[in-house]
């Protein structure tokens, strides 16, 4: 099997396939460790997958911060607080760890499991046999050497701007000026309770703040293209004119100092996407992005990779093809890893994956889409904060709706 992209989704599916003895290639364009724009929030629902990957102890050992409380703050600074246990299914504590550390741990776990892991390798295009992807063509960076790999199944974990799963028209993110962008910085000297994550709403967006390893805080926020243009692209000015207009955020960040550089991403597109294109299966953000205010982006990435790996293994076991699946590099022996048995198993895995993906994430994506409207409306955000502050039970139920999906009873566990 070939997995493109070594974020949480890609490393998870590659690790689990390799653990079952399936010859798996994991390709990453960057060289790890590398920085990544993310809220760095690891929800309790992630823990079972991390345990299965053998990564939980390493995440804790890397300095992950414990989070027990979530606080939502309206543009006025008025807030509502919920415990992690009240809004999550997986436990009473979450974790916060930089993606630099987190992704490095998962990538290393995939390598230890037996996956062949290549860094600095840009995938230029997918190879096809009729309407079925059968490999990828890559270019090694910076040498520029072309390499071709074949496999009966190509898995796209290359993220929200995937060139494998998305047609050009599907990467359009709205009208200019109204498109959404994200910015992220590591900060020191931030006045924040160590076991709390805070979410601040402001006139043109929202952002989150939590402590991570090495005494730093992770600030990540989303705003409009117009806000960036009005600030002439100055990230510090953008921060002052957006998230720091929230009195609570302004107080927290009064003495903050940036470490490193700003990261930016966009334009952003939220909601579900197609899971298949030209025989390629998408996981993680390539399959769809849930709104960051839910705090479940990493969890969906891990879980979608886990679901797909389980569906692949179950389909191969049922057809007696577990030892036939793999990948090869051209020039290779014709037919390696592309027997009819394996191709049939891949088709079955696609069908099962879609069914389980929709069951777990479909309703969550829909609920998040509704609340997205409130997230970019100061009046609605203010009203929600008043309602949530007066009715903690309603707040907890609402937040849980964006975090919990349904697992079919027939979900394969391999």
FENGILIN-V451371 format. One record per helix or strand of 3 or more residues. SS is the DSSP state (H for helix, E for strand). FROM is the first residue (numbers start at 1). TO is the last residue. If there is no record, write none. Layout:
BEGIN
ss=SS from=FROM to=TO
ss=SS from=FROM to=TO
END
This chain:
BEGIN
ss=E from=2 to=4
ss=H from=8 to=19
ss=E from=25 to=27
ss=H from=44 to=53
ss=H from=56 to=61
ss=E from=65 to=67
ss=E from=69 to=73
ss=E from=79 to=83
ss=H from=84 to=87
ss=E from=94 to=96
ss=H from=99 to=113
ss=E from=116 to=118
ss=E from=121 to=129
ss=E from=132 to=140
ss=E from=146 to=151
ss=E from=154 to=156
ss=H from=168 to=171
ss=E from=180 to=188
ss=E from=196 to=202
ss=E from=205 to=211
ss=H from=213 to=215
ss=E from=217 to=224
ss=H from=225 to=230
ss=H from=235 to=241
ss=H from=243 to=245
ss=H from=247 to=252
ss=E from=257 to=266
ss=E from=280 to=282
ss=H from=284 to=287
ss=H from=292 to=294
ss=H from=297 to=318
ss=E from=327 to=329
ss=H from=340 to=375
ss=H from=378 to=390
ss=H from=392 to=401
END
